[in-house]
Amino acid sequence: MTANQVKPKFSNLQLELLMIYSNGVSDEQLTDIKWMLGKYFAEKATEETDKIIDDKKLSEADIVFPSVQVYSPEEFKGAYQASQK
């Protein structure tokens, strides 16, 4: 590798998002994209958690469930927009 060649340090996901953002998106679209990404990764975390619970044969009594606030997309947008002020 020469001095003029730089190995990219972005993941495939980051590169894809950079391509999306290079076209410019509205604030509403950006909030929607963040919502979709958050939902996707939350679902993946839930799947992995369920797998661990099944593998270890845990019961509800073995697990502590914290109180979690679940937002609808509209509530999320409102909360996000309020946090940006």
C-alpha positions in Angstrom: 0.0 0.0 0.0 1.4 3.4 -1.0 1.2 6.6 1.0 -1.6 7.8 -1.2 -3.7 4.7 -0.6 -5.7 4.7 2.6 -7.5 1.6 3.8 -11.1 2.5 4.5 -12.0 2.3 8.2 -15.8 2.2 7.6 -17.9 -0.9 8.0 -20.2 -2.0 5.2 -23.1 -0.5 7.1 -21.4 2.8 7.5 -20.6 3.0 3.8 -24.2 2.2 2.9 -25.4 4.9 5.3 -22.9 7.4 3.9 -24.3 6.7 0.4 -27.9 7.3 1.6 -26.9 10.5 3.4 -24.9 11.8 0.4 -28.2 12.2 -1.4 -29.6 14.4 1.4 -32.6 13.4 3.5 -35.1 15.5 5.3 -35.1 15.6 9.1 -38.3 13.5 9.1 -36.6 10.9 6.9 -33.5 10.9 9.1 -35.7 10.3 12.2 -37.5 7.4 10.3 -34.1 5.8 9.4 -32.9 6.1 13.0 -36.2 4.5 14.1 -35.8 1.6 11.7 -32.2 1.0 12.6 -33.0 1.0 16.3 -35.9 -1.4 15.8 -33.7 -3.7 13.7 -31.0 -3.9 16.3 -33.5 -4.2 19.2 -35.1 -7.2 17.4 -31.6 -8.8 16.9 -30.8 -8.3 20.6 -34.2 -9.8 21.5 -33.5 -12.8 19.3 -30.1 -13.3 20.9 -31.5 -12.9 24.4 -34.2 -15.5 23.6 -31.6 -17.9 22.3 -29.6 -17.5 25.6 -32.7 -18.0 27.7 -33.5 -21.2 25.7 -30.0 -22.5 25.8 -29.6 -22.0 29.5 -33.2 -23.2 30.2 -34.0 -20.1 32.2 -37.5 -19.4 33.5 -39.2 -16.0 34.2 -38.2 -16.4 37.8 -34.5 -16.5 36.8 -34.8 -13.2 34.8 -35.2 -9.7 36.1 -37.2 -7.5 33.7 -36.5 -3.8 34.0 -39.3 -1.3 33.3 -38.8 -0.1 29.8 -40.5 2.8 28.0 -41.7 1.7 24.5 -42.3 4.5 22.1 -44.4 4.6 19.0 -42.7 6.1 15.9 -44.6 9.3 16.5 -43.6 9.5 20.2 -40.0 8.7 19.3 -39.9 11.5 16.8 -41.4 13.9 19.3 -38.9 12.9 22.0 -36.0 13.0 19.6 -37.0 16.5 18.2 -37.4 17.8 21.8 -33.9 16.5 22.7 -32.4 18.4 19.8 -33.6 21.8 21.0 
